[in-house]
Amino acid sequence: MNADLYVQVEPRNINYLNRIMEGYEYLGMVTTLDRQAGILRIRCTSDTRLETQELLSTLKIPLRFLSDSIVAALGKRE
C-alpha cells in the first residue's frame, strides 16, 4: 500500500511546510509536484502516515489533502 500523502497549500507556504517536516524528519519527506499550484507529495511509511496527517492538520495555514485519484487526474503524480 502506498502511504504517501498529497496536499495542496498556498505556494507561499511550501517552504514553511517543508521546514516543519524537516523538523520532524522521521515522519516524511516533502517533494513539490507543482510549485505554482502548491501541490506537494509527502512520502510517509504506513507507520507514520496517520501521525503525519495529524501534524499537518494542526498547522495554521490553509491546507487541503488530495486523494491519489485527484493528483493522478491532474497529471502530477510522480
C-alpha positions as CSV (number, residue, x, y, z in Angstrom):
1,M,0.0,0.0,0.0
2,N,1.2,3.5,-0.9
3,A,1.4,5.5,2.3
4,D,2.2,8.8,0.6
5,L,0.1,11.9,1.3
6,Y,-0.7,14.6,-1.3
7,V,-1.6,18.1,-0.1
8,Q,-2.2,21.5,-1.6
9,V,-1.1,24.7,0.1
10,E,-0.7,28.2,-1.0
11,P,2.6,28.4,-2.9
12,R,3.9,30.9,-0.4
13,N,3.5,28.2,2.3
14,I,5.5,25.5,0.6
15,N,8.8,26.4,2.3
16,Y,7.0,26.7,5.7
17,L,5.5,23.2,5.4
18,N,8.9,21.8,4.2
19,R,10.7,23.3,7.2
20,I,8.1,21.8,9.6
21,M,8.5,18.4,8.0
22,E,12.3,18.7,8.2
23,G,12.0,19.3,11.9
24,Y,10.0,16.0,12.2
25,E,12.5,14.2,9.9
26,Y,11.2,10.7,10.8
27,L,7.7,11.4,9.6
28,G,8.0,12.0,5.9
29,M,9.9,13.7,3.1
30,V,8.3,16.6,1.1
31,T,8.5,16.8,-2.7
32,T,7.0,19.6,-4.7
33,L,5.0,18.4,-7.6
34,D,3.6,21.7,-8.8
35,R,5.1,24.8,-7.3
36,Q,2.6,27.2,-8.9
37,A,-0.4,25.2,-7.7
38,G,1.1,24.3,-4.3
39,I,0.8,20.6,-4.8
40,L,3.1,18.5,-2.6
41,R,3.8,14.9,-2.1
42,I,4.8,13.7,1.4
43,R,6.5,10.4,1.4
44,C,5.5,8.5,4.5
45,T,5.5,5.0,5.7
46,S,2.4,3.1,6.8
47,D,3.6,3.6,10.4
48,T,4.0,7.4,10.1
49,R,1.1,8.3,7.8
50,L,-1.6,8.9,10.5
51,E,0.8,10.9,12.7
52,T,1.8,13.0,9.6
53,Q,-1.8,13.7,8.8
54,E,-2.5,14.7,12.4
55,L,0.5,17.1,12.4
56,L,-0.4,18.7,9.1
57,S,-4.0,19.2,10.3
58,T,-2.7,21.3,13.2
59,L,-0.8,23.8,11.1
60,K,-2.2,27.3,11.0
61,I,-2.1,27.5,7.2
62,P,-4.8,26.6,4.6
63,L,-4.1,23.0,3.6
64,R,-6.1,20.6,1.6
65,F,-5.5,16.8,1.5
66,L,-5.8,15.5,-2.0
67,S,-6.7,11.9,-3.0
68,D,-4.5,9.8,-5.2
69,S,-7.1,10.0,-7.9
70,I,-7.3,13.8,-7.9
71,V,-3.5,14.0,-8.2
72,A,-3.4,11.4,-11.0
73,A,-6.2,13.3,-12.9
74,L,-4.1,16.5,-12.6
75,G,-1.2,14.6,-14.1
76,K,1.1,15.5,-11.2
77,R,1.8,12.0,-9.8
78,E,5.4,11.0,-9.8
